[in-house]
């Protein structure tokens, strides 16, 4: 497997060849698996100042439509995920679209991080390929920058403490005043929405036909959705932890050729995000790409 510096040297000798090198290894991965391959990469780690633009939104479906067009969907899909997550509604719509095209013959491959909504997408797949360095994350929803579970917990604590001691109202009043009147209800609905649709994806995909599937799905979601269990929305869940929760996790290290192909492609993607204006990439193994750049969106295809 080429090292990080060897890849950088290869990119440099190609001139402005980030696309050429990345596509080379994307094609190699496709030839190895015989399946359709689409990468979905966000540059939130390389370009932290454009966080909103890097979130999963409805505009991403255009990229997937572009990348899926003319593919033989009967070959299934390997979806390479590297994302901090994003909008719940956009996630639901995207999963519905991917399943409409590939049914449940979708395998998520997580070279490094697929957090929040990225974890929800992974849960909608048949299986998740992770390395020892890979992480998923909690799927408790965030509303206006606030963890929904945290808001509900804080209101419950305030109620309990004021009920037990009326003097506590003087402490809680300025704290609760910062929330708008409908926030608790919105948070409760968001939690229910996130949990119910991910549960449905698990039962109709990864856990379909398995004995005790409903109990297993509930066990998974009790950990992934409950903020009081995960403690932080940013928590990183290893492959070992995800397997213990009940998710179908395949170890990337079990297939050395696959590991080399995936990690080389991952490094090529990170080089692109680090050295160009791209902050989000959706691209298939045929070189058809939907690149979101600063102040522009570029759709690329093979020459």
C-alpha positions, 0 to 999 in steps of 0.5 A, spaced: 500 500 500 502 506 498 504 511 504 501 518 505 507 521 502 508 516 496 501 518 494 502 526 495 508 525 491 504 521 485 499 527 486 505 532 485 508 529 479 501 529 476 500 536 476 493 538 478 492 531 478 488 530 484 482 527 480 486 523 476 489 519 482 483 519 486 479 516 480 485 511 479 484 508 486 476 508 486 477 504 479 481 499 483 476 498 489 471 497 484 475 492 480 476 488 486 469 488 489 466 487 482 460 492 485 458 499 484 462 504 488 460 511 490 464 515 495 461 520 499 466 525 503 466 531 507 472 536 508 469 538 515 476 536 518 480 540 513 475 546 512 472 547 519 470 554 517 465 551 512 461 547 517 454 548 514 456 547 507 459 540 509 453 537 512 448 532 509 443 536 506 437 535 500 442 538 495 447 532 496 441 527 492 443 531 486 450 528 487 447 521 488 443 522 482 448 524 478 453 518 480 448 513 480 445 515 473 447 509 468 450 504 473 448 497 473 444 497 480 443 490 480 451 489 482 449 493 488 453 498 492 459 499 496 458 506 499 464 509 502 462 514 508 466 520 511 461 525 514 460 528 520 452 527 519 447 533 517 439 534 516 434 528 519 429 529 513 435 529 508 438 523 511 431 520 510 430 522 503 437 520 501 436 513 504 429 512 501 432 514 494 438 509 495 434 503 497 429 505 491 435 504 486 439 498 490 434 495 494 438 493 501 444 491 497 448 496 500 454 495 504 457 501 508 465 502 508 467 507 513 475 508 512 475 513 518 468 517 521 461 516 519 458 520 525 450 522 526 446 522 520 452 518 517 451 512 522 444 512 520 445 511 513 450 506 515 445 502 519 440 502 513 445 498 509 446 490 509 453 491 513 458 496 515 465 495 514 470 498 519 477 498 521 480 498 528 481 506 526 474 507 524 468 510 528 461 511 528 457 516 533 451 517 536 444 519 532 441 523 538 438 529 534 441 536 534 436 542 534 439 549 533 446 547 536 442 543 542 442 536 543 435 534 543 436 529 549 440 534 553 434 539 553 429 534 555 433 531 560 434 538 563 427 540 563 425 534 567 431 535 572 428 542 573 421 540 574 423 534 579 428 539 583 422 545 583 417 540 585 421 537 591 424 544 593 420 551 591 426 555 592 430 551 586 425 555 582 430 561 583 435 557 580 432 554 574 428 560 572 434 564 568 436 557 565 429 555 562 428 562 560 433 561 554 429 556 551 423 558 546 416 555 549 415 549 543 422 547 544 421 541 548 416 538 544 420 539 538 426 535 541 421 529 543 419 529 536 426 529 533 428 524 538 422 519 536 423 521 528 430 519 529 429 513 533 423 510 529 426 511 522 433 508 524 429 502 527 425 501 521 432 501 516 435 496 521 429 491 521 428 491 513 435 491 512 441 489 516 437 485 521 431 482 516 429 475 518 434 474 524 431 471 530 430 476 535 431 482 530 426 487 534 429 486 541 436 487 537 434 493 534 432 496 540 438 494 544 442 498 538 438 504 539 438 504 546 445 506 546 445 510 539 439 515 541 440 516 548 444 522 550 444 519 557 448 513 555 453 516 550 454 522 554 456 526 548 454 527 541 461 527 538 463 520 542 466 516 537 464 508 537 469 503 535 468 497 531 468 493 537 463 497 540 459 497 534 459 490 534 457 489 541 451 493 540 449 488 535 450 492 529 453 487 523 460 489 523 465 486 518 473 487 520 476 491 514 483 488 516 480 481 515 481 482 507 488 485 506 487 487 499 480 490 501 484 494 506 489 496 502 484 499 496 480 502 501 485 506 505 489 508 499 482 511 496 481 514 503 488 518 503 487 520 496 480 523 498 483 527 504 489 529 499 484 532 495 480 536 500 486 538 503 489 541 497 483 544 493 477 548 494 473 542 494 469 541 501 464 535 499 465 530 494 460 525 491 463 520 486 463 513 482 468 508 480 466 511 473 469 518 474 463 521 474 463 526 480 459 532 484 464 536 487 462 542 491 467 547 491 467 554 494 462 558 491 461 553 485 459 546 484 462 542 479 460 536 475 465 532 472 465 526 468 470 522 464 473 525 458 
